[in-house]
Amino acid sequence: MAINYQFNKTSLQALEKDLKMRQRTLPTLQSKESALRLEVKRAKDEIKALDEEVDRRIKDYDQMLALWGEFDTSLIHVDDVRMSIKKIAGVRVPVLEEVVYSTPKWFADGFNQLKAIADVGIRQEFVRRKVELLDYARKKTTQKVNLFEKVQIPGYQDAIRKIKRFMEDEENLSKSSQKIVKSKREAEARMAEEQARKEAQA
């Protein structure tokens, strides 16, 4: 990213202000990136645990496979999935609150077994979505951290250095030219005095 600037005090002040803002913001971005990285890892671990729980529950019911083959799936269905939103490091993620089922009252045992498997499966989907959202936010934050650290802050520092050097060179040239003008005037004044003295003596 090219940083536009001019060789003057106004541009220098604007660059210094932008640089300070980025230097103040960078630690916050780095903290956010670390928090997101940690949350993504936790969520991935949670998905792994849920995958294992689904596998375990399915194996528990394998001996009843013939019974499940005859099961009328119209007896149970999900009426509602209640959720809320939680902010993690500034990222809004869905949180599963409750799954509401409808089923005949007399079908309690089979319902509880199916409900347990369905709950885990639905929770898996929520956690997967959480991972997607957090991972996307982490990648964006990492890009911003890298932009600040590797491009913008060094770019602003370089531009400020160039402007300061230019302004110092201009000041030195101005002082040098003032000295030359002063020396020239002093020499002209001495010559005029000498000329006047010679004319007075003649």
N, C-alpha and C positions, 0 to 999 in steps of 0.2 A: 504494500500500500504506500503510495507516494504521499508525502506530507507537503502540502502547499504552504509556502511562507514567503515573506519578503524580508529584505535586509533593512529592517527598521525596528525601533523600540516597541511599537504597537504589536507587531508580529511576534517579537521576542516575548512580550508579556503574555500574549494569547497562548503561545506554545508552552511557556512555563506553567500556566494555569492548567492546560490540558494534560501536561505531563504529571503534575501533582495529583490531579483527579485520577489518572490511571494508576499511579503508584499507590494511592489510597484504596482504590477499588480492587486491585490485584489480590491482596490477602483474603478478601471476602470471597472472591471468585474461587480461589484455591481451596478455601474451607468448604464452599458449596460443592466443588468437584469431589473432594474427599468424602463428604457426607453422602453424596449420590453414589459414589463408587461402593461405599460400605452398604448402603441400602440395596443396591442392585445385587451385591453378593448375598445379603440376607434373604432377599426375595428368591434368588436362584436356589439357595439352600432349602427354602420353604417348598419350592416346586419339587425339588428332589424328594423331600420327605413326603409330600403329598402323593407323588408318583409311587413311592414305596408303599404308602398306606392303601392306595387303590389296588395295587398288585396283591397285597396281603389280604384285603377284604374279598377280592375276587377269588383268590385261592381258598379262603375259608368257605366260600359258597360253592366251590367246584363239585363237592360231593352231592349237592342238591341240584345239579345241572338239569337233570331230567324234569324235576319239578318246575324249574324256571322256564324250561322249554314250553310247558303247558300254561304258563302264567298269562293271564289276560292283562296286557299292559294298559288297557283303557280304564282299569280300576284305579289307577293312580296317575296324577299329573301335577306338574308344578303350576300353582296358581299365581305366585308372585315371588320375585326375588327382591328383597329389601336391601338397599345399600345406602351408604353415606360417602361423603368425600372427605379425604384427609390430605393435608398438605405435608409433604416431606421435602425439606430443603427447597421450598417454594414451588414444588411440583404437585399439582392436584391429581390424586390417585383414587380409584374407587375402592371401597372397603365393603365386603360382604357382611351384612348385619344378620339376615335371616332368610331362609328359603321356606315359603309357605306351600304346603301340599294339600291336595284334597283327595280323600280316599274313604271308602266305606269304613265305619267304625269297627266292624267285626274282623277287619283284615289287619289287625295291629302288628303281629309278629313279622309277617312278610313285608309289611309297609316299613317297619323300623329298619329292616335289613336293607331294603332298597333305598330308603331315605338316607341311611348312613353312606352308601356308595354315591348317591346323587349329590349329597352335601359336599363330599370330598371332591368330586368332579367339578362342581360349580366353583368351589373355593379355588381349585387349580386354575380355572379360567380367570378368576379375579387376580390371582397372583401373577399369572402370565402377563395380563394387561398391565399390572403394576410394574413388572420388569421392563416391558416395552417402553412405558412412559418415563420411568426413571433412567433407563439406559439412554434413551434419546436425549433427555435433559442433560445427562452427564456428558455425552459426546459434544453437545452444543457448548456446554460450559468449558470443556477441555479445549475446544476450538477457540473460545474467547480468551482463556488463560494463555494459550499459545500465541494468539494474536497480540495480546498485551505484552507478554514477556519477550517474544522473539521479534516482533515487528514494530508495534507502535511505540513502546517505551524507548527502545534503542533509536528509532527513527526520530522521535521528538528530541532526545538527547543530542543526536548528531546535528539536527537542524539548529538547535539552540547554540551549540558549539560553533557552528559555521557563522551564525548571525553575530555572535559575540566577537569572533575573530575579525569579521568584516568591519564591525563597528570600531573595534580597537585599531585596525589598520587605517580606517578613515580618520580616527582621532589623531593617530600618529602622523599621518600625512598632513592633516590640518595644522598640528603643532609645528611640524617641520617647515611647512610653507610660511607660517607666521614668523618663525625664526629667520627664514631667508628674507622675507619682506622687511623685518626689523633690521637685520644686518645690512640690507641694501639701503634702507633709509638712513641708518647711522653712518654708513660710508658716504652717502650723498651729502649728509649734513656736515661731515668732516671735510669733504671736498669743498663744500660751499664756504665753510669757515676759513679754510686755507686760502681759497680764492679771494675771500674778502680781506684777509690779512695781507696777502700779496698786493692787492689793489691799494690798501691803506698805506703800505710801505712805499709804494711807487710814486 
